[in-house]
Amino acid sequence: MWSQIAPAFRITLVMTILTGLIYPAVVTGIAQMVFPNQARGSLVTVDGKVVGSELIGQNFSKPEYFHPRPSAAGAGYDGALSSGSNYGPTNQKLSDRVKASVEQYRQENPDYTGPIPADAVTTSASGLDPHITPANADVQVSRVAKARGGDAAAVRQLVDRSTDRPWLGFIGEARVNVLRLNLALDRDLPRK
């Protein structure tokens, strides 16, 4: 019996050290050298202070800022609670939440009467998505411009400059990172 347990124990110990310590250390080291910003979480700094990550949404609720899509990850984009709501399309809780989100969106953007972009009232799969669609950003331009005492055309230009286009022109969707857009608003169009 010991003739079988001893080699199994040694193999387990060697594989644990190899795959649990050495391999992750090598991959982390390579990532730090090749992709240093991404390996450190794509952190965004302003005046030397970390204000967020390009990869995780934040809850902006003031009228002078663009608002992100709703989060299913707790009350405020909590990475520890990252997950979708897992409500099916016929679930009454999902229907009630979307109706409440539609009402809130209409109240926050009273000048807009058209159809509401889906990402404005639905959560992402992770609940942490930092992006909104250009259509969602366009709806919010009027509110943000009024709250900042500025020109809607200038805000719209800022949205256009902050829009990430599909890679190679056809891979992925156009999207706007809400944190980067709001930081650009504070920098280029401060509140009057």
C-alpha positions as CSV (number, residue, x, y, z in Angstrom):
1,M,0.0,0.0,0.0
2,W,2.8,2.5,0.9
3,S,4.5,1.7,-2.4
4,Q,1.5,3.4,-4.1
5,I,0.8,6.2,-1.6
6,A,4.4,7.5,-1.4
7,P,4.7,8.2,-5.2
8,A,1.2,9.7,-5.3
9,F,2.1,12.0,-2.4
10,R,5.4,13.0,-4.2
11,I,3.6,13.7,-7.5
12,T,1.0,15.7,-5.7
13,L,3.6,17.8,-3.9
14,V,5.6,18.4,-7.1
15,M,2.5,19.3,-9.1
16,T,1.2,21.6,-6.4
17,I,4.5,23.5,-6.3
18,L,4.8,23.5,-10.1
19,T,1.2,24.5,-10.9
20,G,0.3,26.4,-7.8
21,L,3.5,28.5,-7.2
22,I,6.0,28.4,-10.1
23,Y,3.6,28.6,-13.1
24,P,1.5,31.5,-11.6
25,A,4.7,33.4,-10.6
26,V,6.1,33.1,-14.2
27,V,2.8,34.1,-15.8
28,T,2.4,37.1,-13.5
29,G,6.0,38.2,-14.1
30,I,5.5,38.0,-17.9
31,A,2.2,39.9,-17.7
32,Q,3.8,42.6,-15.5
33,M,6.5,43.1,-18.1
34,V,4.4,42.8,-21.3
35,F,1.1,44.4,-20.2
36,P,1.9,46.4,-17.0
37,N,-1.2,48.5,-16.9
38,Q,-3.6,45.6,-17.5
39,A,-1.8,43.4,-15.1
40,R,-2.3,46.0,-12.4
41,G,-6.1,46.2,-13.0
42,S,-6.2,49.1,-15.6
43,L,-6.3,51.6,-12.8
44,V,-7.1,55.2,-13.6
45,T,-5.3,57.9,-11.7
46,V,-5.9,61.7,-11.4
47,D,-3.3,63.8,-9.8
48,G,-1.5,60.7,-8.5
49,K,-4.7,59.4,-6.8
50,V,-6.4,56.2,-8.0
51,V,-10.0,57.0,-8.8
52,G,-11.1,53.7,-10.3
53,S,-10.5,51.1,-12.9
54,E,-11.3,51.1,-16.6
55,L,-12.7,47.6,-16.1
56,I,-15.2,48.1,-13.3
57,G,-18.2,50.4,-13.4
58,Q,-18.9,53.0,-10.7
59,N,-22.1,54.4,-9.5
60,F,-22.4,58.0,-10.8
61,S,-25.8,59.5,-9.8
62,K,-25.3,63.3,-9.9
63,P,-27.1,65.0,-12.8
64,E,-23.8,66.5,-14.1
65,Y,-22.3,63.1,-14.8
66,F,-23.2,60.4,-17.2
67,H,-24.8,57.5,-15.5
68,P,-23.7,53.9,-16.0
69,R,-26.0,50.9,-16.7
70,P,-27.6,49.3,-13.6
71,S,-25.6,46.9,-11.6
72,A,-26.6,43.5,-10.3
73,A,-23.5,43.4,-8.1
74,G,-24.8,44.8,-4.9
75,A,-25.6,48.4,-4.3
76,G,-22.6,49.8,-6.0
77,Y,-20.6,47.7,-8.5
78,D,-19.2,45.6,-5.7
79,G,-16.6,43.3,-7.3
80,A,-17.1,40.7,-4.5
81,L,-20.7,40.4,-5.5
82,S,-20.1,40.2,-9.3
83,S,-22.8,38.2,-11.0
84,G,-25.9,38.7,-13.1
85,S,-29.3,38.7,-11.5
86,N,-30.0,35.3,-13.1
87,Y,-33.7,36.3,-13.6
88,G,-35.3,34.7,-16.6
89,P,-37.2,36.8,-19.1
90,T,-40.6,35.8,-17.5
91,N,-39.5,36.5,-13.9
92,Q,-41.7,39.1,-12.3
93,K,-38.8,40.5,-10.3
94,L,-36.9,41.3,-13.5
95,S,-40.0,42.9,-15.0
96,D,-40.5,45.1,-11.9
97,R,-36.9,46.1,-11.8
98,V,-36.8,47.1,-15.4
99,K,-40.0,49.1,-15.1
100,A,-38.5,50.9,-12.1
101,S,-35.4,51.6,-14.1
102,V,-37.4,52.9,-17.0
103,E,-39.3,55.3,-14.7
104,Q,-36.0,56.5,-13.1
105,Y,-34.4,57.0,-16.5
106,R,-37.4,59.0,-17.7
107,Q,-37.2,61.2,-14.6
108,E,-33.5,61.7,-14.9
109,N,-33.7,62.6,-18.6
110,P,-37.1,64.4,-18.9
111,D,-36.2,66.0,-22.3
112,Y,-35.9,62.7,-24.0
113,T,-39.1,61.0,-25.2
114,G,-37.8,58.3,-27.6
115,P,-37.2,54.7,-27.0
116,I,-34.9,53.9,-24.1
117,P,-31.6,52.1,-25.0
118,A,-31.6,48.6,-23.5
119,D,-28.4,49.0,-21.6
120,A,-29.9,51.9,-19.7
121,V,-32.3,49.6,-17.9
122,T,-30.7,46.2,-17.9
123,T,-27.6,44.9,-16.1
124,S,-24.6,43.2,-17.7
125,A,-23.7,39.6,-17.1
126,S,-21.1,40.5,-14.5
127,G,-23.0,43.5,-13.0
128,L,-19.7,45.4,-13.3
129,D,-19.7,46.7,-16.9
130,P,-18.0,50.1,-17.1
131,H,-19.4,50.9,-20.6
132,I,-22.7,52.2,-22.0
133,T,-23.7,52.4,-25.6
134,P,-23.3,55.7,-27.6
135,A,-27.1,55.8,-27.8
136,N,-27.4,55.7,-24.0
137,A,-24.8,58.5,-23.7
138,D,-26.5,60.5,-26.4
139,V,-29.8,60.5,-24.4
140,Q,-28.0,61.8,-21.3
141,V,-26.2,64.7,-23.1
142,S,-29.0,67.2,-22.6
143,R,-29.2,66.5,-18.8
144,V,-25.4,66.7,-18.3
145,A,-25.1,69.9,-20.4
146,K,-27.9,71.6,-18.4
147,A,-26.5,70.5,-15.0
148,R,-23.0,71.8,-16.0
149,G,-24.4,75.0,-17.5
150,G,-22.7,74.2,-20.8
151,D,-23.5,73.6,-24.4
152,A,-25.0,70.3,-25.5
153,A,-22.9,70.3,-28.7
154,A,-19.7,70.5,-26.6
155,V,-20.8,67.6,-24.4
156,R,-21.8,65.6,-27.5
157,Q,-18.3,66.2,-29.0
158,L,-16.8,64.9,-25.8
159,V,-19.0,61.8,-26.0
160,D,-17.9,61.3,-29.6
161,R,-14.2,61.6,-28.7
162,S,-14.7,59.2,-25.8
163,T,-16.4,56.5,-27.8
164,D,-14.4,53.4,-28.4
165,R,-15.1,52.1,-32.0
166,P,-15.2,48.4,-33.0
167,W,-11.7,46.9,-33.3
168,L,-10.7,46.8,-37.0
169,G,-14.0,48.5,-37.8
170,F,-16.1,45.4,-37.3
171,I,-15.1,43.4,-34.2
172,G,-17.2,44.3,-31.2
173,E,-19.6,47.2,-30.6
174,A,-19.1,50.9,-30.2
175,R,-19.0,51.7,-26.4
176,V,-18.3,54.6,-24.0
177,N,-16.4,54.1,-20.8
178,V,-18.4,56.1,-18.2
179,L,-15.5,56.7,-15.8
180,R,-13.2,58.0,-18.6
181,L,-16.0,60.2,-20.0
182,N,-16.9,61.7,-16.6
183,L,-13.2,62.4,-15.9
184,A,-13.0,64.1,-19.4
185,L,-16.1,66.2,-18.5
186,D,-14.5,67.4,-15.2
187,R,-11.2,68.2,-17.1
188,D,-12.7,69.8,-20.3
189,L,-16.1,71.1,-19.3
190,P,-16.1,71.9,-15.5
191,R,-19.4,72.7,-13.9
192,K,-20.2,76.4,-13.9
